[in-house]
Structure formats: C-alpha cells, structure tokens
Amino acid sequence: MDWGDLAKQVIGLGAPLLGTALGGPLGGAAGKILAEALGAPEPTPQAVGTLLNRVQADPTAAAQAAEAARAAEAHWQAALAEIGKAQVAEVAATQRAEIASGDWLQRGWRPLYALELSLVECPAFALTLLHALWLGHEPGINGFAALSGLLMAYFGARFGVLGVYVSGRTREKQAAETGEAVPGVLGELIKAIGRKR
C-alpha cells in the first residue's frame, strides 16, 4: 500500500487537494501531514488506511476524520505557500546577485556589440559603397542597390537590438541601486496613460 491508494478516501473526506497530492510526487510529505492530523500511530499509508477504514463504521468518528482531513489540507496549502514564497525569494536573490555582479562578460558584451557595430560593420559597408561609387564600379553599385532593402533591414534589426540592450542595462543599473524593478517602455506607457485619466 502507498499514499496514492488513500487518495480517493481523502478526497471523499472533503480534502481534494490533499488527496490529489497523495497520488503525486509529494505524496510522502502530504501523507505525513495527514497522519499527524488524524492522530495515526505512525506516518505510514498502512496506519492511516487502517485508521480511515476503522472510522467509517462510526458516523461521529467519520465526521471527526473529515474535519481532521480538512485541517490537514489547510496545513498542506500553507506549507505549499511557504515553499512557493521561499522559491520566489531565492530566485529574486539570484537575479539581484546577477544584476549586481561584476562579471566582465555581463558588463562588457553590450559595449563590445555597440563598438563592433558602429566602428567596424557600418564603416566597412560605407567605405565599400563609397569606393564603388568613387571608381564607378557598376557591378558593385548594382549589387548595393539590389541589396539595399536587405541591408536596411539588417542594420535596422542590429541597431534595434542595441537599443533594447542599452535600455535593458539602464533598467538593470537602476534596479540594482534602488532594489526595485524598473518598468520597461511598455510599463512607462501604461503609467503615462493612467496618469492622464
């Protein structure tokens, strides 16, 4: 016998969340809470199952078991809420540590991206185009004309990504200093609309 075998009985007692949990990966933890609430001699599925089978014949004992099962479910929900709060706090602490970290890659990759784009790629394309125009190199000029739409989309995307990086890093720095999340462009827009009303 395992905790999942008791799920239907516990659900029948009016504790559906606890009963469902008994059949899942956290069945042992849920079962221990149930055994404690019912006053079982030991926190095992056999002991709780024996107790539940015994109280079914007595309506008063069955009502008390149902009340105990509902109390155990409330305790289970509180335990899950505490686990959730602890996980959220841990994730937030990790994020704050990453934001405030002095890691050279985190600090440096956006400036390197900006420098490469503005000091290497853009000048290289501009010099190549100017060189083709200066020499009157018709295949080169025609090639740039044919690729003009693609080049505009490419550089538009690259500079758009750079803009997102810059604004994101600014928000990260502000959040690290204030300890509060800074809304993005959409959040600021929503706040501005809300103020106008």
N, C-alpha and C positions, 0 to 999 in steps of 0.2 A: 504494500500500500504506500502511496506517496500523497503529497499535498494536493495534487491535481484531482485525486479521487474524491476529495471532500468539497470540491468547488460547487457542485450542484446543491449540496446541502446548505452550504454557507450562503449561497445566492438565495435559496429558499427561506433563509432566516432574515432576509432583508438587508443583506450586505453584498450587493452585486460587485462593487469594485474590489472588495477584499476577496470574494470568491473567484473573480477573474484573475486576480493576482496570484492566487494559489496555484493556478494552472500554468503560470508563466515562469520566466527565469528568476523572478524574485519570490517564488513560492515559499522558500525556506524562511525568509525574513517575515513574510506575511503570516505564515503559519505560526511562527514564534509569538507574534503579537496576538493572534487568535487564541493560541493555547493559554497565554497569560490572562487574557480577558475572560476566558471560560473557566479558568481555575483548574486546568488539566494537570494531572500529576507530573507530566513531563512534556516538553515541547516536541512531540513526535506526531506524525499523522495517525499512527495506531491509537495513541492515547486520546487524541482529540476525536477521532472517529468513534471509538468506544463510548466516550462521554456523550457525543451527539446522538448515538443510537439509543443510549440509555434514557436520555431526557425526552425522547419522542413520545414515550408512553404516558408521561405526566404533563398535562397542559400547563401547570404552573412552572415546572422546570423548563418546558419548551419556551414559554414566554420569557423566562429569565435568560435562557441561552440566546434567544433572538435579540434581547436587549444588550447582552454582552457582545454579540457579534456586531451589532450596530456601533457600539462603543469602540470595538476593535477597528472597525472600518474608519471611524473618525480619527483614531490614533494613527492608522495607516496613512490616511490622507495628510495628516500633519507631518508625518515622517517623510513622505514624498515631497511635500512643500519645502521642508528643511533641506533635503538633498538637492532640490532644484535651486534653492537660494544659494547653497554652497557652490554648486556648479557655476551659476551665473557670476558669483563673486570671484571665483577662480579664473574664469575666462576674462573678466574685466581686468583683474590684476595682471594677467598675462599680456593683454592688449596694452595696458598702460606701460608696462615694462618695455614692450617692443617699441612703443611710440617714443619713450624717453631714452631708449638705448643709444649708445654712441657707436653702434656698428657702422663701419666705414661704407659697407655696401648699401645699407639703407639710406645713409646720409648722402652718398656720392653718386648713386646711379642716375638720379634725375638730373643733377647738374651735368654729368657726363653725356646724357642723352641730349640735353639742350645744346651743349658745346658742339657735339658731333653734328647735330642737325644744322645749327646756324653757322658753324665755322668750317665744316667740311662739305656736307652734301649740297647746301644751297649755293655756296661759291663755286663748287665744281660744276654744277649744272649751268650756272650763269656764265662762267668762263667758257664752257664748251659751246654754249649758244652764241656768245659774243665772238668767239673765234670763228665759228662757222659763218656768221654774218660778215665779219671783217674780211674773210677770204672769199666770200661769195660762193661758198661750198654748197651747191644746190642740193645734193643728196642729204647733207647734214641739216640744212634748213627745212627741207621737206619732211625729214624724219622727226624733227622737233614739232613741226606743225601737225603731223599725223598723231603724235603722242601728247599733244597739248592737253587734251581732256584728261588723259590718264595721269599726267604729271600734276595737274591741278588737284585731282582727287587724291593723289598720293601725298603731296605736300600739305593739303588741307587736313588729311587724316593725321599725318605726323604732328603738325602744329596743334591740332585739336587734342591729341593725346598729351602733348606737352602742356597745354593749358589745364587739362584735368590734373596732371601731376602737380603742377605748380599750386593750383588751388587746394588740392588734397594735402600737400605738405604744409601749406599755411594753416589749414584747419588742424592738422596734427600738432603743430607747434603751439597753437592757441589752446588746444585741449590739454597738452602737457603742462602748460603754465597755469591754466585755470582749474584743471581737474574735471571739467565738464565738456561734454561733446558739443562741437560747434556745428550748426546746421549747414548743409550744402546750399547750392544755388536754389534748388527747389524749395528747401526749407525756408530760406530767406524770402522767396517769392510768396510762399503761403503766409508767412508772418506779415509781410507788407500788405497783402490783400486783407488779412484780418484786421490790421490797424485802420484801414480805410473805411471799414464798415461802421 
